[in-house]
């Protein structure tokens, strides 16, 4: 899934105003130089328990979301050394190609991506939204 950066900026106002869970810390640095029509890849999670899931997710220091093609799952990277298996899909050549394409799209955008949690796949209501940025670990 991809959304225009301008739409994400508008949705993130709900996070800034405390109307939903989330974070947009990398927005100022990574996205300030991008136009509103730049497409940002992301993942939308739909759950009847969207609010508790968003609250749990908000308690983590999310570093990014990665598609693990070999394991056919999403990986939520938190902190320096924690990774959570966040969701999976049925392994197939097509799903592997889609996951690899999503990762390539993320890389083309400088690592900028998002995670959204929604109670209804047909609605526009969000329980949580995180704008994330893949960054290499600091050199030691």
C-alpha positions in Angstrom: 0.0 0.0 0.0 1.2 3.5 -0.7 -0.3 6.9 0.3 0.7 10.4 -0.7 2.8 12.2 1.8 0.3 15.1 1.9 -2.4 12.7 3.1 -0.1 11.3 5.8 0.7 14.8 7.0 -3.0 15.5 7.4 -3.7 12.2 9.2 -0.7 12.8 11.5 -2.4 15.9 12.9 -4.6 13.5 14.8 -1.5 12.1 16.5 -0.2 15.6 17.3 -3.6 16.6 18.8 -3.8 13.4 20.9 -6.8 12.0 19.0 -5.0 8.7 18.2 -1.9 6.7 19.1 1.2 7.1 17.0 4.4 9.1 16.3 5.9 11.1 13.5 9.4 11.9 14.7 11.2 11.4 11.4 8.7 13.6 9.5 10.6 16.8 10.1 14.0 15.5 8.9 13.1 13.0 6.2 9.9 14.2 4.8 10.3 18.0 4.9 12.1 18.0 1.6 9.6 15.7 -0.2 6.6 17.0 -2.1 3.1 16.3 -0.9 2.4 14.0 -3.9 5.4 11.7 -3.0 4.1 8.2 -2.4 5.1 6.6 0.9 4.8 2.8 1.3 3.1 1.4 4.3 1.2 -1.3 6.1 -2.4 -1.0 7.2 -3.5 -3.5 9.9 -7.2 -4.1 10.3 -8.5 -5.4 13.6 -11.7 -5.4 15.6 -9.4 -4.7 18.6 -7.7 -1.8 16.8 -7.6 0.5 19.8 -5.9 -2.0 22.2 -3.5 -3.0 19.5 -2.6 0.6 18.8 -2.1 1.2 22.5 0.2 -1.8 22.8 2.1 -0.7 19.7 2.4 2.8 21.0 4.2 1.4 24.1 7.1 0.2 21.9 9.9 2.2 20.5 9.2 1.4 16.9 12.2 1.6 14.6 10.5 0.3 11.5 8.5 -2.4 9.8 10.2 -4.9 7.5 8.8 -7.6 5.2 10.7 -10.8 5.8 10.2 -12.6 2.5 11.8 -15.9 3.6 9.5 -16.2 6.7 6.5 -14.7 4.9 5.8 -12.2 7.7 6.1 -8.6 8.8 8.6 -7.8 11.4 8.2 -4.9 13.8 11.6 -3.7 14.8 11.8 -2.1 18.2 14.7 -0.7 20.1 18.2 -1.8 19.1 17.9 -5.5 19.3 14.2 -6.5 19.6 12.1 -7.7 16.7 8.5 -8.8 16.8 6.7 -11.0 14.3 3.8 -8.8 13.6 1.8 -10.5 10.9 2.1 -13.1 8.2 0.9 -14.2 4.8 0.5 -17.3 2.9 3.9 -18.0 1.2 3.8 -18.0 -2.6 5.9 -16.6 -5.5 3.4 -13.8 -5.9 3.4 -12.8 -2.2 7.2 -13.0 -2.1 7.4 -10.7 -5.2 4.9 -8.2 -3.6 6.9 -8.2 -0.3 10.2 -7.6 -2.1 8.6 -4.8 -4.2 7.3 -3.2 -1.0 10.8 -3.3 0.5 12.3 -1.8 -2.8 9.7 1.0 -2.7 10.6 1.7 0.8 14.3 1.9 -0.1 13.6 4.2 -3.1 11.9 6.6 -0.7 14.9 6.8 1.6 13.5 4.4 4.1 10.3 6.4 4.8 7.3 4.2 5.5 4.2 4.1 7.8 2.2 1.7 9.9 -1.5 2.4 10.3 -4.0 0.5 12.6 -7.7 0.7 11.7 -10.8 -0.9 13.1 -12.5 -1.3 9.7 -10.9 -2.0 6.3 -13.6 0.0 4.5 -13.5 3.1 6.8 -11.1 6.0 7.1 -10.9 6.0 11.0 -7.5 5.3 12.4 -6.6 4.1 15.9 -2.9 4.5 15.3 -0.5 5.9 12.8 3.3 5.9 12.9 5.6 7.5 10.3 8.8 5.5 10.3 12.3 5.8 8.8 14.8 3.0 8.3 18.2 4.1 9.4 21.4 2.2 9.6 22.7 1.7 13.2 25.3 4.2 14.3 28.9 3.3 13.8 30.8 2.4 17.0 
